[in-house]
Amino acid sequence: MCALEAEEGFAKNLAGRRIFYRIGGKGPFALVMPVNWGMDSFLYATGLSPLEFYLALITFDPRGVGRSDPVQTSDEFALETTAEDAAAVADALLLDRTVVFGHSSGGAVALTYALRFPRRVSHLILVATAESWRDEDRAADVPYPRTEEEMRDQFRTSSALQSRIRHASSRPWTCSFPRCGSPRRGSAGPGRSSGIGMTCGTVSGRFGSRL
């Protein structure tokens, strides 16, 4: 558990690029994964602010967005690259292990991070995301946005992922994040991470069938 004041700063990834992050809230640290195609951390810091009663939320701007350094090629929008930048943020904050949170295509980044750095994940929370993300699932005629305005236009008009979203859990957030004490943990078998208990979707592999 950790209580802290709101904080902003920059982490440097292995390539020397600066990644802007912000922290707000009280409780276990939770690393919030952004969508890898471009959306700044303000959306998550604002939209998830009610969770700051229960978690210390770490949000960050992916490369080429907000206050982080710009990208040089579209390859830098890869899921693996965003996951590595998330690890750089955790390193800058001296965090070996955190809750990992992913919403929508941020869930793909969260899954990539969890598979790449399993020992750095204490709990994995996926909301309105898919259980698998493949290149063939993407629309071939929709390029990565070149500007923030293009990104916002694509976000407003895209419905490609909606059919993949599973029914959301009807359980209130307060059931998953008790205000006092440690988060309720699910049972964890060998090679699995304990779960906080709220997820919208199925998580396969080492993290169990449902957290």
MINU-933733 format. One line per field, with one value per residue (C-alpha): z, y, x. Coordinates in Angstrom, 2 decimals, padded with zeros to 5 digits, always signed. Each point is the difference from the previous one (the first is absolute). Example, Ala and Ser with C-alpha at 12.3 -4.5 7.8 and 13.67 -1.06 7.14 Angstrom:
c3 <- +007.80 -000.66
c2 <- -004.50 +003.44
c1 <- +012.30 +001.37
! end
This chain:
c3 <- +000.00 -000.71 +000.50 -002.03 -001.38 -003.70 -001.88 -003.58 -001.58 -002.87 -000.37 -002.59 -001.98 -001.33 -003.14 +002.07 -000.84 +002.71 +001.11 +001.97 +002.96 +002.75 +003.30 +002.10 +002.77 +003.07 +000.24 -001.90 -003.11 -003.21 -003.38 -002.52 -003.55 -002.77 -003.43 -002.08 -003.02 +001.73 +002.87 +002.78 +003.70 +000.80 -001.16 +002.46 +002.83 -000.24 -000.88 +002.62 +002.73 +002.24 +000.37 +001.68 +003.26 -000.27 -002.25 -000.76 -003.76 -002.26 -003.46 -002.79 -003.48 -002.66 -002.46 -002.42 +002.21 +002.59 +001.78 -000.92 -002.70 -003.63 -002.02 -003.03 -001.65 +000.26 +001.39 +003.32 +000.39 +000.44 +003.07 +001.09 -000.18 +002.15 +002.50 +000.21 +000.60 +002.81 +001.56 -000.31 +001.94 +002.71 +000.15 +000.38 +002.97 +001.47 -000.21 -000.43 +000.03 -000.52 -000.80 -003.81 -001.46 -003.67 -001.65 -003.62 -002.15 +003.08 +001.09 -002.85 +001.42 +003.47 -001.27 -001.91 +003.13 +002.19 -002.37 -000.47 +003.69 +002.01 +003.23 -000.11 +000.12 +003.35 -001.39 -003.58 -000.64 -003.51 -000.80 -003.30 -001.87 -002.08 +001.00 -003.11 -002.30 -003.42 -002.98 -002.19 +002.35 -001.00 -002.89 -002.77 -001.47 +003.24 +000.45 +003.28 +000.56 -000.89 +002.20 +003.16 -002.00 -002.28 +003.10 +001.47 -003.30 -000.18 +003.62 -000.55 -003.12 +000.75 +001.14 -001.07 +003.56 +001.34 -001.03 +001.99 +003.29 +002.46 +002.47 +002.81 +003.53 +001.96 +003.23 +001.32 +000.21 +003.77 +000.19 -001.65 +001.75 +003.73 +001.33 +003.00 +000.13 -002.81 -003.21 +000.16 -001.62 -001.86 +000.45 -002.07 -001.12 -001.12 -002.67 +000.33 +001.18 +002.74 -001.31 +001.38 -001.30 -002.54 -003.66 -003.13 -002.17 +000.23 +000.70 -001.14 +000.71 +003.10 +001.54 +000.27 -001.64 +001.98 +002.48
c2 <- +000.00 +003.51 +003.44 +002.86 +003.44 +000.53 -000.17 +000.50 -000.83 -001.57 -003.45 -000.91 -003.20 -002.09 +002.15 +003.15 +001.29 +001.87 -001.44 +002.31 -001.52 +001.16 -001.60 +000.66 -001.79 -002.11 -003.74 -002.68 +001.29 -000.73 +000.44 +001.08 -001.05 +002.46 -000.95 -000.36 +001.95 +003.34 +001.46 +002.06 -000.83 +002.81 -002.19 -002.77 +002.29 +001.72 -002.93 -002.34 +002.63 -001.70 -002.91 +002.32 -000.71 -003.58 +000.05 +002.23 +000.26 +000.36 +001.25 +000.93 +001.49 -002.50 +001.10 +002.69 +001.15 +002.74 +000.90 -003.12 +000.16 -000.34 -003.17 -000.36 -002.94 -001.68 -003.09 +001.82 -000.42 -003.77 -001.65 -001.26 +003.50 +001.50 -002.86 +000.63 +003.71 -000.98 -002.00 +003.06 +002.03 -002.67 -000.03 +003.78 -000.30 -002.91 -002.31 -003.68 -001.15 +001.75 -000.49 +000.25 +001.50 -000.03 +001.29 -000.65 -000.23 +001.04 -003.53 -001.29 +002.00 -001.35 -003.59 +000.60 +001.47 -002.87 -002.64 +001.88 +000.86 -002.51 +000.56 +003.70 -000.62 -000.45 +000.24 +000.28 +001.93 +000.01 +002.06 -000.12 -001.61 -003.12 -003.23 -000.01 +002.64 -000.98 +001.98 -001.49 +001.43 +003.53 +001.84 -000.01 +003.30 +002.00 +001.41 +001.21 +003.62 +002.61 +002.73 +000.24 +001.14 -003.06 -002.17 +001.57 -000.39 -003.69 -000.49 +001.59 -001.97 -003.38 -002.83 -002.88 -001.19 +000.30 -003.51 -001.37 +001.61 -002.42 +000.76 +002.16 -001.26 +001.27 +000.07 +003.50 +001.19 +000.25 -003.79 -000.35 +002.82 +000.16 +003.49 -001.24 -002.66 -001.97 -000.84 -003.23 -002.64 -003.03 -003.33 -000.44 -003.31 -000.68 +002.40 +002.19 +003.53 +000.74 +001.89 +002.99 -001.52 +002.43 -000.65 +000.26 -002.82 -003.20 -000.13 -003.14 -001.43 +000.49 +002.51 -002.45 -000.14 +002.92 +002.30
c1 <- +000.00 +001.18 -001.53 +001.37 -000.71 -000.65 +003.29 +001.20 +003.32 +001.91 +001.50 +002.62 -000.32 +002.88 +000.15 +000.36 -003.50 -001.86 -003.35 -002.27 -001.85 -002.32 -001.00 -003.07 -001.83 +000.56 +000.48 +001.92 +001.74 -001.93 +001.66 -002.65 +000.81 -000.90 -001.22 +003.14 -001.26 -000.15 -002.01 +001.49 -000.17 -002.43 -002.90 +000.84 +001.07 -003.38 -002.24 +001.46 +000.29 -002.63 +002.42 +002.51 -001.83 +001.28 +003.07 +002.98 -000.53 +003.04 -000.96 +002.39 +000.01 +001.09 +002.65 -001.09 -002.87 -000.38 +003.21 +001.99 +002.67 -001.14 +000.31 +002.26 -001.74 -003.40 +001.77 +000.19 -003.76 +000.51 -001.52 +003.41 +001.48 -002.76 +000.37 +003.75 -000.66 -002.37 +002.82 +002.25 -002.57 -000.15 +003.81 +000.13 -002.36 +002.01 -003.01 +000.79 -003.63 -003.34 -003.64 -000.38 -003.17 -001.05 -003.16 -001.02 +003.15 +001.95 -000.89 +002.17 +002.91 -000.78 +000.01 +003.24 +001.59 -001.23 +001.40 +003.27 +000.51 -002.08 +001.93 -000.85 -003.77 -001.74 -003.54 -001.27 -003.24 -001.52 -003.09 -001.94 +002.86 +000.64 +001.69 +002.20 +001.41 +001.32 +001.21 -002.74 -002.63 +000.95 -001.58 +002.58 -001.19 +000.26 +003.54 +001.42 -001.06 +002.62 -001.46 -002.04 -003.02 +000.24 +000.22 -003.14 -001.88 +000.91 -000.98 -003.40 -000.83 +001.55 -002.24 +002.24 +000.67 -003.53 -001.02 +002.95 -000.99 -001.50 -002.75 +001.31 -000.11 -002.99 +001.97 +000.72 +003.58 -000.30 -000.34 +003.40 +001.83 -000.81 +000.61 +001.95 +002.69 +001.58 -001.90 -001.94 +002.13 -001.21 +001.70 +003.11 +001.37 +003.58 +001.12 -003.09 -000.48 -002.49 -003.01 -001.87 -003.19 -001.47 +000.55 -002.09 +001.25 +001.97 +003.70 +001.73 +003.42 +002.07 -002.41 -002.89 -003.41 -001.45 +001.66
! end
